[in-house]
Amino acid sequence: MINRLKTEFAGLSKNKRIAYGVGLAAAIIIAALLLSGVWDPGAVETGVVPVK
């Protein structure tokens, strides 16, 4: 699988390689944040105080 990715990556133009690298880095960062629990995309603050 790694060899196949290497050959596909080598056939891309410079701009596509840069875009692919940036997207891959962003995916790794997002996965790391989600797995570490630092970032919770479901926790949206609305500013509404709950009524008891």
HELIX and SHEET records of a PDB file:
HELIX    1   1 ILE A    2  ALA A   10  1                                   9    
HELIX    2   2 LYS A   14  SER A   36  1                                  23    
END                                                                             
